[in-house]
Amino acid sequence: MDFTQLYETFHALENPNFWQDAYMKFYRAWFYEDRWTMYFEGLLTTLEVTVMALIIGVILGVVVAVIRTAHDQQRLGRRNPVLGLVNAVCKVYVTIIRGTPMMVQLLIMGLAIFASSRNKTLIGALALGINSGAYVAEIIRGGLMSLDPGQMEAGRSLGMGYFDTMRFIVIPQAFKAILPSLGNEFITLLKDTSLINVIGGKEIVYFARAIITNTYEPMYPYIITAVMYLILVLIFTWLQGKLERRLRQSDRR
């Protein structure tokens, strides 16, 4: 931008008509015909999709992480062939999901595998959950593998089984170490819900686009959408930080 363009931009900002025009566009995007209710309807759907995807992702991630950790921690000469086969399936799942774009996965799920389904929002939540599960699995596996192997041996020496030792001793300790990474994954998952509109999922961006078709003004609906996502991210980041501080305080005690 040269000096002339910069001058014209500042001159436009000083023009009362500019602010009046900006207000009218914002009014049509937010207040006119109670269009703000559409944004909040999309916001509610966004939170529902995030929670559903998070549940699916955590369940898948924990299962895959435990299987892969159990396989890696087997003693030499005592390899379980069934566990090896399941571990190979888990590795393929993680590799494919992490190696392909989220958008492509959504298109495959929504427009190919479940093309006849009318509930595209639910399909979007399923696709996001499957995608998140691969990343959660690697986060949890990294946390489990970072712990001292003596923790597992101590639990087994007390007569506890492998899964009981993981449940009561190893996973609670690993959770504190992986909490920041899990929090970041949750925030990423929240923002990725904006992608489900490409298959017809009804979240915030879906309703913003519907408003744009009536106003023919894309800027303000998209700015409102961005601000709503930003507020959500700031809230969850604050909650994550508060939880981390509580866990650090409990460690000092």
N, C-alpha and C positions, 0 to 999 in steps of 0.2 A: 504494500500500500504506500503510494507516494504522498507528499505533503498536501497536495490538492484534495485527494480522496479523504485524508485524515481531517482536513479542515471541514469538508462537506459533512463528514460524519458527526463531528462535534456541533456543527451548525444545526444539523437535523435534531440533535438531542435538545438544543435550546428552543426549538420550535414548539409552541404549545400544542399545535395540531398533531405532532408526533406522539406526545403523551396521551392525548385524547384518543388517537387511533389505537395506541397500544392498549389502553384501558378497554376500549370497545371489543377488541379482539380477545382479550382475556375474559371479558364478561360473556362473550358468546361461547368461549371454550369451557367456562366453569359454572357461571350462574344461570345462563339462559336455559329455560325449560328444566331447571334443576339437574343440569348435566353433571354436577358434582357427585350425584348419587351413583352415576355410572362408574366413575373412578373408584368410589369406595366399594362398589360391587366387585369390580376387578381386583381391588386390594384384598378383599375377603377371600376371593378365589385364589389369589397368589399365595396367601398364607396357608390355605388348605392344601394346595398343591405342594408347597414347601414342606409341610409337616408330613404328608403322605410319602413324598419322595425321601425325606429324611429317615422315616421309619424303615422303608424298604432298603435304603442304602446302608443303614446301620446294621440291620439284620444280615444282609448279604455280606457286608464288610467283615463283621465279626466271624461269621461262619467260614468265609474264605481265609481270613487271617489265621484262625485257629488251625484249620486244616493244613495250610502251608507251613505254619510254625511247627506243628506236630511232625510234619514230614521232614523238615530241616533239622529237627532236634533228635531224630532217630539215631541210635547207635550203629556204628559200622558192623555189618554182618547180621543185623537184626531188622532189615528193611521189610516193611509190610507192603506186599504188592498191591493190595486194594487201596491203601492209602496213597501209594505212588500214582495209581491211575486217577484217583479223585484229585490229587494235587496237580496232575497234568491238565485236567479239565479246568481247574481254577486258574492255572497259569495262562491257558488259552483265553479264558474269559477276560482276565485282567489285561492281557496284551491287546486283544481286539478292541476293548472298550477304551483303553487309554490311547490307543493308536489311531482312532478315527474321530472325526469332529462330532461334537454334540449335535449340531444341526443335521448332519447326515443320519445319525442314529434316530433322531426324531422323525425325519422324513420316512425312513424305512419302517419304523413302528407305526406311524400314523397313516401313511399313504400306501403301504405295501402289506405288511403283516396284518394290521387291523384296519384295512381300508374300508370294510363294511360297518365298522363301529361308528355310532353317532356321538358317543361321549368322548370327544377328542381331548377334553381336559383331563379325564382320567387316564387316557393313553399317554398324554404328556407327562403326568405324574409318574406313571410306571417307567417310562423311558428315562426320566431324570433320576429316578431311584436306582435303576440298573446302572446308569452311568456313574452315579455317586458311589455305589457299592464298590466299584473297582478302586477308586481313590481312597475310600475309607479303609478298604482291606490293606492297602499298602501302608497307610498311616498307622493302623493298629499293628500290623506285622512288624513294622520298624520299631514301634514301642515295645512290643513283646521281646523281640530279639535283642533289644538294647539292655534288658535287665540281666542281672547276674544269674547265670545258670544255677547257682547255689540255691536260689529261691525255689525253683522247681524241685531240686533234689531234697530240700528240707521238707517240702510238702509231701513228697512221695515217701520219705523216711518216717513220717507220722502216720502212714497207712492210708493217705488220701489218694484217690485215683487221679488220672491225668486231668480230666475235665474239672473235677472238684478243686484241684490245685490251681488250675487256670482261673476258675471262677472266684475263689476266695482269697488267693494270694497274689497271683501274677497280674491279672487284669486290673484290680483296683490300684496297684502301684503304677502300672503302665498308663492308666487313664490320666493321671496327673501330668505325665510327661507329654502326652499327645493332645491334651486339651487345646492348646493354641492352634495346632494344625487342624483339629476337628472343627474348631470355631471358624477358622478361615474357610474350610470346606462347606460349612453350613451357609456362610455369607455368599460364597460363590454359587451354591445351589439356589439361594434366594434370588440372586440376579439372573441366573439361567432360566428361571420361570418365564422370563420375557420372551424366550424363544418358542414357547409352545403355541404362540399365535400363528406360526407358519403352517401348522396343521389344523388350525381352527380352534385351538384352546382359548377359552374366554378368561383372560387375565387383564391386567391394567392396560397393556399395549393394545390388546384387541379392542377395548372400549375407546381408547384414545383414537385409534384408526377409524372407528365408527363415527366419532365426533368430527374428525377431519373431513369425512365424506360429506358432512352437512355444512361445515363452515368454510371448506376449501382453504383453511389456514393451518398448516402443520406445526408451526413453531410452538404455539402456546400449549396445545395438548401434549406434545412431546416434552416440553419443559416441565409441565405439571407432573407428568409421569416420572421424569428423572428426579424431581424433587421428592416425590413419594418414595421412590426406591432409596434415595439418599437418606431420608429420615429413618426408614426401616433399618438400613445398614448401620447408621449411627446408634440406634437404640440397641441392636443386637451386639454391636461392638462394645458398648458400655456394659451390657449385662455379662458378656464374656470376660471383660476385664475385672468386673466385680467378683465373679466366680473364681477367677484365678487368684485374686488377692485373698479370698476366703480360704482357698486350699493352701496357700503359702502360710497363712496364719495358723492353720491347723497343724502344719508340719513343724512350726516352731514350738508348739505346745507339746 
